[in-house]
């Protein structure tokens, strides 16, 4: 998502962090309890499973510095619809102090609950372009999580054994040739298939894969959000990229439709991280999960481009997966503590060190230029390299109509894979439903 991915994700896993205590104020003010001396409780409801442990560690450190603040963390992630879970949370009356939004559509949907953050000290340090999706006439309503990028994560050792130089894969044709080579050598390479494709995860197909085409049709999430119609200019090229993956994918029962039963855990942990496939479409956020299964494979992984044939072939999509937002209906004491915690996490020396080494984030802010604050894992380093060389396409999926990417296109891709829908009908339905949502 990183994100409504970031976004909706894996099998609904609700992971509840323990209440933690206290922490130092980065701006010098006492962000402790209210006038009665009671503790200030900050409830965080967040989507990024991969950041759960790091966030809980950071909260604990902050609480020790600010003993009058308790931070409770609840994480909803995996294949689940974070947006739906967040709505349920608010409807239940258990409104969090800090929650996540993903872009222009969320800014509109949650307008009545969003605190204006335009006076916060981190605003001036945010990289150009990272705040546009959460900026409106009334203010700035989100703080960027981080920058993320995704492409085809590949196993360098398998590529070397197959005699493939990954540096040469800068076009669709080169990728296709590499895939065919890998497929022809499956037995000697010890792999079950070239790819593992998580057809069950509609965010992977309906948000991220689709973005490869729509990120070349729209210049930004905001432009997508304002578009009344969808041309789907590059749908044929998108079909080629999807077919290349699924024709050479792990199929649980040997039939393409069974790809729809493959989830994130099977794709990343059971297949890629055990060396049973050579490539997966995924982003730098997957590094921790890969490392947890096989540190050697994690250390020998990189990211290849997602080439849209004849359009943009040597780039990866890079963007902000999700934003931290603050509930404007909470008490001033809770809002002040929430703002202080986020400022401390991203701008203090101690917080920055955790952002790089524990969260494994690529920061969306200036102030991380020192050698000690460069990404340590090879996937994040690759994303940063693509970004530094201008080989990126924008993330525009936060500008899709609410739920459209997953519930319409993602679901239709599943039908396309099981043979119950033609690609032509998928394209027509995508265009029709986009226009209906924009009426």
Residue pairs with C-beta under 8 A, 6 or more apart in sequence:
1 7
1 9
1 47
1 48
1 102
1 148
1 203
1 207
1 285
1 321
1 322
2 48
2 145
2 146
2 148
2 283
2 285
2 320
2 321
2 322
3 47
3 48
3 100
3 102
3 145
3 148
3 320
3 321
3 322
4 47
4 82
4 83
4 100
4 101
4 102
4 103
4 106
4 321
4 322
4 398
5 47
5 148
5 203
5 207
5 208
5 283
5 285
5 321
5 322
6 47
6 48
6 102
6 148
6 203
6 207
6 285
6 321
6 322
7 47
7 82
7 102
7 203
7 207
7 321
7 322
8 79
8 80
8 81
8 82
8 83
8 84
8 202
8 203
8 406
9 47
9 49
9 77
9 78
9 79
9 80
9 82
9 201
9 203
9 264
10 49
10 77
10 78
10 79
10 80
10 201
10 263
10 264
10 265
11 78
11 79
11 80
11 263
11 265
12 76
12 78
12 79
12 80
12 85
13 49
13 75
13 76
13 77
13 78
13 80
14 74
14 75
14 76
14 85
15 49
15 52
15 74
15 75
15 76
15 77
16 73
16 74
16 75
17 52
17 55
17 56
17 59
17 72
17 73
17 74
17 75
18 56
18 72
19 41
19 70
19 71
19 72
20 56
20 59
20 60
20 62
20 63
20 70
20 71
20 72
20 73
21 60
21 63
21 64
21 67
21 69
21 70
21 71
22 62
22 63
22 64
22 65
22 66
22 67
22 68
22 69
22 70
23 31
23 59
23 61
23 62
23 63
23 64
23 65
23 66
23 69
23 71
23 341
23 344
24 62
24 65
24 66
24 344
24 348
25 31
25 65
25 66
25 340
25 344
26 340
26 343
26 344
26 347
26 348
26 351
27 121
27 340
27 343
29 336
29 340
31 40
31 66
31 69
31 336
31 337
31 340
31 341
32 40
32 66
32 67
32 68
32 69
33 39
33 40
33 68
33 69
33 333
34 40
34 331
34 333
37 68
39 68
39 69
39 70
40 68
40 69
40 70
40 333
40 334
40 337
41 69
41 70
41 71
41 72
41 97
41 334
42 69
42 70
42 71
42 72
42 97
42 98
42 334
42 337
42 338
42 341
43 72
43 74
43 94
43 95
43 96
43 97
43 98
44 55
44 59
44 71
44 72
44 73
44 74
44 96
44 97
44 98
44 99
45 74
45 76
45 85
45 86
45 89
45 96
45 98
45 99
45 100
46 52
46 55
46 73
46 74
46 75
46 76
46 98
46 99
46 100
47 75
47 76
47 77
47 82
47 100
47 322
48 55
48 75
48 77
48 100
48 145
48 285
48 321
48 322
49 75
49 77
49 78
50 77
50 285
50 286
50 288
50 289
50 360
51 145
51 359
51 361
52 73
52 75
52 77
53 358
54 354
54 358
54 359
54 360
55 73
55 75
55 359
56 73
57 354
57 358
58 345
58 351
58 354
58 358
59 71
59 73
59 341
61 350
61 354
62 69
62 71
62 341
62 344
62 345
63 69
63 70
63 71
66 337
66 340
69 337
69 341
71 341
74 96
76 82
76 85
76 86
78 264
79 200
79 201
79 203
79 263
79 264
81 406
82 100
83 102
83 106
83 402
83 403
86 99
86 100
89 95
89 96
89 99
90 113
95 113
95 327
95 329
95 330
96 327
97 326
97 327
97 330
97 334
97 335
97 337
97 338
98 324
98 325
98 326
98 327
98 338
98 341
98 342
99 324
99 325
99 327
100 145
100 322
100 323
100 324
100 325
101 107
101 110
101 114
101 134
101 141
101 142
101 322
101 323
101 325
102 133
102 321
102 322
102 323
102 398
103 133
103 134
103 221
103 222
103 225
103 323
103 398
103 399
104 133
104 134
104 221
104 222
104 225
104 398
104 399
105 225
105 398
105 399
105 400
105 401
105 402
106 398
107 114
107 133
107 134
107 136
107 141
107 142
109 402
110 325
113 325
113 327
113 328
113 329
114 141
114 142
114 325
114 326
114 327
114 328
115 141
115 325
115 326
115 327
115 328
115 335
116 138
116 139
116 140
116 141
116 328
117 123
117 139
117 140
117 141
117 142
117 143
117 325
117 326
117 339
118 139
118 140
120 140
120 143
120 339
120 342
120 343
121 343
121 347
122 143
122 342
122 343
122 346
122 347
122 365
123 131
123 140
125 347
125 365
125 366
125 367
126 144
126 364
126 365
127 147
127 364
127 365
127 366
129 220
130 144
130 147
130 320
130 364
131 140
131 142
131 144
132 220
132 221
132 222
133 142
133 220
133 221
133 222
133 320
133 323
133 398
133 399
134 140
134 141
134 142
134 323
134 325
135 141
141 323
141 325
142 323
142 324
142 325
143 323
143 324
143 325
143 342
143 346
144 320
144 323
144 364
144 365
145 320
145 321
145 322
145 323
145 324
145 361
145 364
146 320
146 321
146 355
146 359
146 361
146 362
146 363
146 364
147 318
147 319
147 320
147 361
147 362
147 363
147 364
147 383
147 387
148 283
148 284
148 285
148 318
148 319
148 320
148 321
148 362
148 383
149 283
149 284
149 303
149 316
149 317
149 318
149 319
149 362
149 382
149 383
149 386
149 387
149 392
150 208
150 281
150 282
150 283
150 284
150 303
150 306
150 316
150 317
151 281
151 283
151 303
151 304
151 305
151 306
151 316
151 317
151 386
152 175
152 279
152 280
152 281
152 303
152 304
152 305
152 306
153 272
153 279
153 280
153 281
153 282
153 283
153 286
153 290
153 301
153 302
153 303
153 304
153 379
154 166
154 278
154 279
154 301
154 302
154 303
154 304
155 272
155 275
155 278
155 279
155 297
155 300
155 301
156 166
156 300
156 301
156 302
157 275
157 297
157 300
158 182
158 189
158 191
158 275
158 278
159 165
159 166
159 178
159 182
159 278
161 185
161 188
161 189
162 178
162 181
162 182
162 185
162 189
162 278
163 181
164 178
164 181
164 182
166 302
166 304
168 174
169 175
169 178
169 304
169 305
170 305
170 307
170 313
170 314
171 307
171 309
171 313
171 314
172 237
172 240
172 241
172 307
172 308
172 309
172 310
172 313
173 309
174 307
175 244
175 304
175 305
175 307
176 244
179 194
179 195
179 244
179 248
182 189
182 191
182 194
182 248
182 278
182 279
183 193
183 194
183 248
186 192
186 193
186 194
189 278
190 275
190 276
191 275
191 276
191 277
191 278
192 250
192 271
192 276
192 277
193 248
193 249
193 250
193 251
193 271
193 276
193 277
194 248
194 249
194 277
194 278
194 279
195 245
195 246
195 248
195 249
195 250
195 277
195 278
195 279
195 280
195 281
196 249
196 250
196 262
196 266
196 267
196 268
196 271
196 272
196 276
196 277
196 280
197 204
197 245
197 246
197 249
197 250
197 259
197 262
197 267
197 280
197 281
198 204
198 262
198 263
198 264
198 266
198 267
199 205
199 246
199 259
199 260
199 261
199 262
199 413
199 414
199 417
200 260
200 261
200 262
200 263
201 263
201 264
201 267
202 405
202 406
202 407
202 410
202 411
202 413
202 414
203 405
203 406
203 410
204 264
204 281
204 282
205 242
205 409
205 410
205 413
205 414
206 405
206 406
206 407
206 408
206 409
206 410
206 411
206 413
207 397
207 400
207 405
207 406
207 410
208 281
208 283
208 317
208 397
209 238
209 241
209 242
209 281
209 413
210 238
210 397
210 405
210 409
211 317
211 393
211 395
211 396
211 397
212 238
212 241
212 306
212 308
212 317
212 393
213 232
213 233
213 234
213 235
213 237
213 238
213 308
214 224
214 230
214 232
214 396
214 397
214 400
215 317
215 393
215 394
215 395
215 396
216 233
216 234
216 308
216 311
216 312
216 393
217 230
217 231
217 232
217 233
217 234
218 224
218 227
218 394
218 396
218 399
219 394
220 394
220 396
220 399
221 319
221 394
221 395
221 396
221 397
221 398
221 399
222 399
223 396
223 399
224 396
224 397
224 399
224 400
225 398
225 399
226 399
227 399
227 434
227 438
228 435
228 438
229 431
229 434
229 435
229 438
230 430
230 431
230 434
230 435
231 431
232 427
232 430
232 431
234 308
234 311
235 423
235 427
235 430
237 308
237 309
237 310
237 311
238 308
239 423
240 309
241 306
241 307
241 308
241 309
242 413
245 281
246 256
246 259
246 417
247 256
249 256
249 259
250 259
250 262
250 271
250 276
250 277
251 258
251 259
252 258
252 259
252 261
252 262
256 417
256 418
256 419
257 417
257 418
257 419
259 417
260 414
260 417
260 418
267 280
267 282
268 280
268 282
268 286
268 289
268 290
269 289
269 290
269 292
269 293
270 276
271 277
271 280
272 279
272 280
272 282
272 290
272 297
273 289
273 290
273 292
273 293
273 294
273 297
273 298
274 293
274 294
274 297
275 294
275 297
279 304
280 286
281 306
283 379
283 383
284 303
284 360
284 362
284 377
284 379
284 380
284 382
284 383
285 321
285 360
286 379
287 298
287 301
287 360
287 377
287 378
287 379
287 380
288 360
290 297
290 298
290 301
291 298
291 299
291 377
298 377
298 378
299 378
300 378
301 378
301 379
302 378
302 379
302 382
303 316
303 379
303 382
303 383
303 386
305 313
305 314
305 315
305 316
305 391
306 315
306 316
306 317
307 313
307 314
312 393
314 391
315 386
315 391
315 392
315 393
316 383
316 386
316 391
316 392
316 393
317 392
317 393
317 394
317 395
318 383
318 386
318 387
318 392
318 393
318 394
318 395
319 394
319 395
319 398
320 364
320 395
321 395
324 342
326 335
326 338
326 339
327 335
328 335
330 338
344 350
344 351
345 351
345 354
345 355
346 352
346 355
346 363
346 365
347 365
347 367
352 363
352 367
352 368
352 373
353 372
353 373
355 361
355 363
355 368
356 363
356 368
356 372
356 373
356 374
356 375
356 376
357 376
360 375
360 376
360 377
360 380
361 380
362 375
362 380
362 383
362 384
362 387
363 373
368 374
374 381
374 384
375 381
375 383
375 384
386 392
397 405
400 434
401 433
401 434
401 437
401 438
402 437
404 433
404 434
404 437
408 429
408 430
408 433
409 426
409 430
412 421
412 425
412 426
412 429
412 430
413 426
415 421
415 426
416 422
416 423
416 426
